[in-house]
Amino acid sequence: MFVYLGMLFNAVLGHDTQKKSLADSLAVKRIPHAQLFEGDDGHGVLSVALAYANAVVCGDNPEEASVQKAMGMVHPDIHFIFPTAITSDVKTKPTSNDFLGKWRSFVSEQPFGSLYDWMRYLGAENKQGVINVNDALSVMQKVSLKSFEGGWKCVIIWHAEKLTIAASNKLLKSIEEPPAETLFLLLCPDAFQLIATVRSRCQQTSFGSVGQNLIAAYLEKKGVAKELSAAVAGQSGGNVGKALGLVDQQNELAQYEEWFVAWVRTAFRAKGNKSVVLELADWSQSLASKGIETQKQFLSFAIQLFRAALMKHYALGAVANFYPKSDFKLERFAAFIHGTNILPIITALEDSVYHLSRNGSPQMIFTELSFKLTRLLHTKA
């Protein structure tokens, strides 16, 4: 098992300390039955979980057939739960079992993919994915049965924070007192998004960012130009998924930048000018017509750009990590972003993301945000 796990872990970028700790626990056969892997999708948490689960289930002397099934995510003793939503193919009571084929394809194609990427893959990017009670009942039934290959069984719950209260409560007893040789791996970007009763019963391992040099090298191996690899690795904040997204979404980023430039230029002109205020309202209406995930992605882009402007303002351009795709001049914009207004600006943007996630009215959210921005951009340093 130890050698096999080492081979699998070698393919995972970074996280050497965490990988060693997991490998050591396997070497002495101490496997906590409920574990929580905390970290962003783009940090490779799912890749670590798959490697770990494969080693646990395949055992000390992994046979080739068993290994191949595990690597292909079709091993009968490794079960997956993940957020789902109603789609054109599944119109009522969706569960993970309905999307297993697509899930395997998604993970194979996008091992660092985010929840947003998954929902977009399903054609449900404008919906909130959840893990419902039917998934919990299905898993409870599966783990109650004897394993197919006579060893461990493993349940990987991707984005466990999306468990509904009913699903969490159903799984609680199984997590607290699982059948013999049963491993629950809960993956979550923020442990405190889980209900306390579930969180407290898991042994937690946290996964941070990946080194920029590792990301740049990884991108170059995938055929990305050296200059672009270095640039997006710097912008990624140690998030491999984000770096890959930046490479793939150059056109999207250009669109976000166009929206942002129009927004801040209109906000600058809107103070005391009623006709321009109407333009700002029109901009808000335009953004409100986009899908909710597109709106959230734009706000994340705006947060990054405001932070880059702050770094530029204080002559820290080397860590600004923003590469314009238009004639937008970050240094000119940076003169208006400073220590006095950056916190309320970022807070307003993050609050807007939160309210969008809670199904607030996009038009009201963007209109209020635009008026706040008009005031904050004119705040003196």
C-alpha positions as CSV (number, residue, x, y, z in Angstrom):
1,M,0.0,0.0,0.0
2,F,2.8,2.4,1.0
3,V,4.7,2.1,-2.3
4,Y,1.4,2.2,-4.3
5,L,0.3,5.4,-2.5
6,G,3.7,7.0,-3.0
7,M,3.3,6.4,-6.8
8,L,-0.1,8.0,-6.7
9,F,1.0,11.0,-4.6
10,N,3.9,11.7,-6.9
11,A,1.3,12.8,-9.5
12,V,-0.2,15.3,-7.0
13,L,1.2,18.9,-7.1
14,G,2.6,20.2,-3.8
15,H,1.2,19.4,-0.3
16,D,4.3,17.4,0.6
17,T,3.7,17.7,4.4
18,Q,0.0,16.6,4.1
19,K,0.9,13.7,1.8
20,K,3.6,12.5,4.1
21,S,1.2,12.6,7.1
22,L,-1.4,10.5,5.2
23,A,1.2,8.1,3.9
24,D,2.6,7.6,7.4
25,S,-0.9,6.8,8.8
26,L,-1.3,4.2,6.1
27,A,2.1,2.7,6.8
28,V,1.2,2.0,10.4
29,K,-2.4,1.0,9.4
30,R,-4.1,3.9,11.3
31,I,-6.9,5.0,9.1
32,P,-9.4,7.3,10.8
33,H,-12.9,6.3,9.6
34,A,-14.1,9.9,9.0
35,Q,-11.7,12.5,7.5
36,L,-12.2,16.0,6.3
37,F,-10.0,17.4,3.6
38,E,-10.3,21.2,3.7
39,G,-9.1,23.2,0.7
40,D,-10.1,24.8,-2.6
41,D,-10.8,22.6,-5.6
42,G,-7.9,24.2,-7.5
43,H,-5.5,23.2,-4.8
44,G,-5.9,19.6,-5.9
45,V,-7.8,18.3,-2.9
46,L,-9.8,15.9,-5.0
47,S,-6.6,14.4,-6.5
48,V,-5.2,13.8,-3.0
49,A,-8.5,12.2,-1.9
50,L,-8.6,9.9,-5.0
51,A,-5.0,8.8,-4.5
52,Y,-5.6,8.1,-0.8
53,A,-8.9,6.3,-1.3
54,N,-7.4,4.2,-4.1
55,A,-4.5,3.1,-1.8
56,V,-6.9,2.3,1.1
57,V,-9.3,0.3,-1.0
58,C,-6.8,-1.6,-3.1
59,G,-4.9,-2.7,0.0
60,D,-1.3,-3.9,0.7
61,N,-0.9,-5.9,-2.5
62,P,-2.9,-4.1,-5.1
63,E,-3.8,-6.3,-8.1
64,E,-3.6,-4.8,-11.5
65,A,-7.3,-5.2,-12.2
66,S,-8.3,-3.6,-8.9
67,V,-5.9,-0.7,-9.5
68,Q,-7.2,-0.1,-13.0
69,K,-10.8,0.1,-11.7
70,A,-9.8,2.5,-9.0
71,M,-7.8,4.7,-11.4
72,G,-10.8,4.8,-13.7
73,M,-13.1,5.7,-10.8
74,V,-15.2,2.6,-11.4
75,H,-14.1,0.5,-8.4
76,P,-17.2,-1.0,-6.8
77,D,-15.9,-0.2,-3.3
78,I,-15.3,3.5,-3.9
79,H,-18.5,5.6,-3.9
80,F,-18.9,9.2,-4.9
81,I,-21.4,11.9,-3.7
82,F,-21.4,15.3,-5.2
83,P,-23.8,18.3,-5.8
84,T,-26.4,17.9,-8.5
85,A,-29.3,19.9,-9.9
86,I,-32.2,19.4,-12.2
87,T,-31.0,19.3,-15.8
88,S,-32.5,18.7,-19.2
89,D,-31.6,15.0,-18.8
90,V,-32.7,14.6,-15.1
91,K,-35.8,16.6,-14.4
92,T,-36.9,15.3,-11.0
93,K,-35.1,14.3,-7.8
94,P,-31.5,14.3,-9.1
95,T,-28.9,12.2,-7.3
96,S,-25.2,11.5,-7.8
97,N,-26.0,8.1,-9.2
98,D,-27.8,9.9,-12.1
99,F,-24.6,11.7,-13.1
100,L,-21.8,9.2,-12.4
101,G,-20.8,8.8,-16.0
102,K,-20.6,12.6,-16.5
103,W,-18.8,12.9,-13.1
104,R,-16.0,10.5,-14.2
105,S,-15.6,12.3,-17.5
106,F,-15.5,15.7,-15.7
107,V,-12.9,14.7,-13.2
108,S,-10.7,13.1,-15.9
109,E,-10.9,16.2,-18.1
110,Q,-10.8,18.8,-15.2
111,P,-9.0,17.3,-12.2
112,F,-8.8,20.8,-10.7
113,G,-12.3,21.8,-11.7
114,S,-14.5,23.8,-9.3
115,L,-18.1,23.4,-8.4
116,Y,-18.9,26.1,-10.9
117,D,-17.1,24.2,-13.6
118,W,-19.0,21.1,-12.7
119,M,-22.4,22.8,-12.8
120,R,-21.5,24.3,-16.1
121,Y,-20.4,20.9,-17.3
122,L,-23.9,19.7,-16.5
123,G,-25.5,22.7,-18.3
124,A,-26.8,23.9,-14.9
125,E,-24.5,26.8,-14.2
126,N,-27.4,29.1,-13.2
127,K,-28.6,26.7,-10.5
128,Q,-27.4,25.9,-7.0
129,G,-26.0,22.4,-6.7
130,V,-27.0,20.5,-3.6
131,I,-26.5,17.0,-2.1
132,N,-29.9,15.8,-1.0
133,V,-31.2,13.2,1.4
134,N,-31.7,10.6,-1.4
135,D,-27.9,10.6,-1.9
136,A,-27.4,10.0,1.8
137,L,-29.9,7.1,1.9
138,S,-28.2,5.5,-1.1
139,V,-24.7,5.7,0.5
140,M,-26.0,4.3,3.8
141,Q,-27.4,1.3,1.9
142,K,-24.1,0.8,0.0
143,V,-21.8,0.9,3.0
144,S,-24.1,-1.4,5.0
145,L,-23.2,-4.2,2.5
146,K,-20.1,-6.3,2.4
147,S,-17.3,-4.9,0.2
148,F,-17.0,-6.4,-3.3
149,E,-13.3,-7.2,-2.9
150,G,-13.3,-8.1,0.7
151,G,-11.4,-5.0,2.0
152,W,-12.2,-1.4,2.7
153,K,-15.0,0.6,1.3
154,C,-14.7,4.4,0.8
155,V,-17.2,7.2,0.3
156,I,-15.9,10.5,-1.2
157,I,-18.2,13.4,-0.6
158,W,-17.1,16.2,-2.8
159,H,-18.2,19.7,-1.6
160,A,-19.7,18.3,1.5
161,E,-20.8,21.8,2.5
162,K,-23.6,21.3,0.0
163,L,-25.2,18.5,2.0
164,T,-28.7,19.6,3.0
165,I,-29.5,19.5,6.7
166,A,-31.6,16.4,6.2
167,A,-28.8,14.7,4.3
168,S,-26.3,15.7,6.9
169,N,-28.5,14.3,9.7
170,K,-29.0,11.0,7.8
171,L,-25.3,10.6,7.3
172,L,-24.3,11.6,10.8
173,K,-24.7,8.2,12.4
174,S,-22.8,6.4,9.6
175,I,-20.0,8.9,9.9
176,E,-20.0,8.6,13.7
177,E,-20.2,4.8,13.8
178,P,-19.3,3.5,10.3
179,P,-19.3,-0.2,9.5
180,A,-16.0,-1.9,9.8
181,E,-13.3,-0.9,7.3
182,T,-15.4,2.0,5.9
183,L,-13.8,5.3,5.2
184,F,-15.7,8.6,4.7
185,L,-13.7,11.3,3.0
186,L,-15.5,14.7,3.1
187,L,-14.0,17.4,0.8
188,C,-14.9,21.0,1.6
189,P,-13.3,24.4,0.8
190,D,-14.1,25.7,4.3
191,A,-14.7,23.3,7.3
192,F,-17.0,25.8,9.0
193,Q,-19.5,25.6,6.2
194,L,-20.3,22.1,7.5
195,I,-22.7,21.6,10.3
196,A,-20.8,21.3,13.6
197,T,-22.0,17.8,14.4
198,V,-20.5,16.5,11.2
199,R,-17.3,18.5,11.4
200,S,-16.6,17.5,15.0
201,R,-16.6,13.8,14.0
202,C,-14.0,14.1,11.3
203,Q,-10.2,14.2,11.5
204,Q,-9.2,17.3,9.5
205,T,-6.4,17.9,7.1
206,S,-6.0,21.3,5.5
207,F,-4.5,21.9,2.1
208,G,-3.2,25.3,1.2
209,S,-2.0,26.9,-2.1
210,V,0.5,25.3,-4.5
211,G,3.8,27.0,-5.2
212,Q,3.8,29.2,-8.3
213,N,6.9,27.6,-9.7
214,L,5.2,24.2,-9.6
215,I,2.1,25.6,-11.3
216,A,4.2,27.3,-14.0
217,A,6.1,24.1,-14.7
218,Y,2.9,22.1,-14.8
219,L,1.4,24.5,-17.4
220,E,4.5,24.4,-19.5
221,K,4.3,20.6,-19.6
222,K,0.8,21.0,-20.9
223,G,2.1,23.1,-23.8
224,V,1.3,26.6,-22.5
225,A,3.9,29.2,-23.5
226,K,6.5,30.0,-20.8
227,E,5.5,33.7,-20.6
228,L,1.8,33.0,-20.2
229,S,2.5,30.1,-17.8
230,A,4.5,32.5,-15.5
231,A,1.9,35.2,-15.8
232,V,-1.2,33.1,-14.9
233,A,0.8,31.2,-12.2
234,G,1.3,34.6,-10.6
235,Q,-2.3,35.6,-10.9
236,S,-3.6,32.2,-9.7
237,G,-2.7,32.7,-6.0
238,G,-1.4,29.2,-5.8
239,N,-4.6,27.7,-7.3
240,V,-3.9,25.3,-10.1
241,G,-7.6,25.2,-11.2
242,K,-7.6,29.0,-11.4
243,A,-4.4,29.0,-13.5
244,L,-5.9,26.5,-15.9
245,G,-9.0,28.6,-16.1
246,L,-7.1,31.7,-16.8
247,V,-5.4,30.0,-19.7
248,D,-8.7,28.7,-21.1
249,Q,-10.7,31.8,-20.4
250,Q,-8.7,34.6,-22.0
251,N,-11.8,35.7,-23.9
252,E,-14.0,35.6,-20.8
253,L,-11.4,37.7,-18.9
254,A,-11.4,40.2,-21.7
255,Q,-15.2,40.4,-21.4
256,Y,-15.0,40.8,-17.6
257,E,-12.4,43.6,-18.0
258,E,-14.7,45.4,-20.5
259,W,-17.6,45.3,-18.0
260,F,-15.4,46.4,-15.2
261,V,-13.9,49.4,-17.1
262,A,-17.4,50.5,-18.2
263,W,-18.6,50.2,-14.6
264,V,-15.9,52.2,-12.9
265,R,-15.7,54.9,-15.6
266,T,-19.5,55.4,-15.3
267,A,-19.3,55.3,-11.5
268,F,-16.6,58.1,-11.6
269,R,-18.9,60.2,-13.7
270,A,-22.1,59.5,-11.8
271,K,-21.4,61.6,-8.7
272,G,-23.8,64.5,-8.9
273,N,-24.8,63.8,-12.5
274,K,-28.4,62.4,-12.8
275,S,-28.1,61.4,-16.4
276,V,-25.0,59.3,-15.7
277,V,-26.8,57.7,-12.8
278,L,-29.2,56.4,-15.3
279,E,-26.3,54.9,-17.3
280,L,-25.1,53.2,-14.1
281,A,-28.6,51.8,-13.6
282,D,-28.5,50.5,-17.2
283,W,-25.2,48.8,-16.5
284,S,-26.6,47.2,-13.4
285,Q,-29.6,45.9,-15.4
286,S,-27.3,44.5,-18.0
287,L,-25.3,42.5,-15.5
288,A,-28.5,41.4,-13.8
289,S,-29.5,39.7,-17.0
290,K,-26.5,37.4,-16.9
291,G,-26.5,34.0,-15.2
292,I,-25.8,34.0,-11.5
293,E,-22.5,32.1,-11.8
294,T,-21.3,34.5,-14.4
295,Q,-22.2,37.4,-12.1
296,K,-20.3,35.8,-9.3
297,Q,-17.3,35.1,-11.5
298,F,-17.3,38.8,-12.6
299,L,-17.4,40.0,-9.0
300,S,-14.5,37.7,-8.1
301,F,-12.6,39.2,-11.1
302,A,-13.4,42.7,-9.7
303,I,-12.1,41.8,-6.3
304,Q,-8.9,40.7,-7.8
305,L,-8.6,43.8,-9.9
306,F,-9.2,46.2,-6.9
307,R,-6.6,44.4,-4.9
308,A,-4.1,44.6,-7.7
309,A,-4.9,48.4,-7.9
310,L,-4.2,48.7,-4.2
311,M,-0.8,47.0,-4.6
312,K,0.0,49.3,-7.5
313,H,-1.0,52.3,-5.4
314,Y,1.6,51.4,-2.8
315,A,4.3,50.7,-5.3
316,L,3.9,46.9,-5.0
317,G,3.3,46.4,-8.7
318,A,5.4,43.2,-8.7
319,V,2.7,41.4,-6.7
320,A,-0.3,43.1,-8.4
321,N,-0.8,40.1,-10.7
322,F,-3.0,41.8,-13.3
323,Y,-2.4,41.8,-17.0
324,P,-4.8,44.0,-18.9
325,K,-6.3,42.8,-22.2
326,S,-7.3,46.3,-23.3
327,D,-6.0,49.9,-23.0
328,F,-7.0,50.0,-19.4
329,K,-4.2,51.6,-17.3
330,L,-4.0,50.0,-13.9
331,E,-1.6,52.7,-12.6
332,R,-4.0,55.5,-13.4
333,F,-6.9,53.7,-11.7
334,A,-4.7,52.8,-8.7
335,A,-4.5,56.4,-7.7
336,F,-8.1,56.2,-6.5
337,I,-7.7,52.9,-4.6
338,H,-6.1,53.2,-1.2
339,G,-6.2,52.2,2.5
340,T,-9.2,54.3,3.2
341,N,-11.6,52.8,0.7
342,I,-10.3,49.3,-0.2
343,L,-11.9,47.5,2.7
344,P,-15.4,48.9,2.2
345,I,-15.1,48.2,-1.5
346,I,-14.0,44.6,-1.0
347,T,-16.7,44.1,1.7
348,A,-19.4,45.4,-0.7
349,L,-18.2,43.1,-3.4
350,E,-18.1,40.0,-1.1
351,D,-21.5,40.9,0.3
352,S,-22.9,41.0,-3.2
353,V,-21.5,37.5,-3.9
354,Y,-23.1,36.3,-0.7
355,H,-26.5,37.8,-1.5
356,L,-26.4,36.4,-5.1
357,S,-25.7,33.0,-3.6
358,R,-28.7,33.4,-1.4
359,N,-30.9,34.1,-4.4
360,G,-31.2,37.8,-3.9
361,S,-32.5,40.0,-6.7
362,P,-29.5,40.6,-9.1
363,Q,-30.8,43.9,-10.3
364,M,-31.2,45.3,-6.7
365,I,-27.8,43.9,-5.7
366,F,-25.9,45.4,-8.7
367,T,-27.7,48.7,-8.4
368,E,-26.9,49.1,-4.8
369,L,-23.3,48.0,-5.3
370,S,-22.9,50.5,-8.2
371,F,-24.2,53.4,-6.0
372,K,-21.8,52.3,-3.2
373,L,-18.9,52.2,-5.7
374,T,-19.7,55.7,-6.9
375,R,-19.3,57.0,-3.4
376,L,-16.3,55.0,-2.4
377,L,-14.3,55.8,-5.5
378,H,-14.5,59.5,-4.6
379,T,-13.3,58.9,-1.0
380,K,-10.1,60.8,-0.2
381,A,-7.1,58.9,0.9
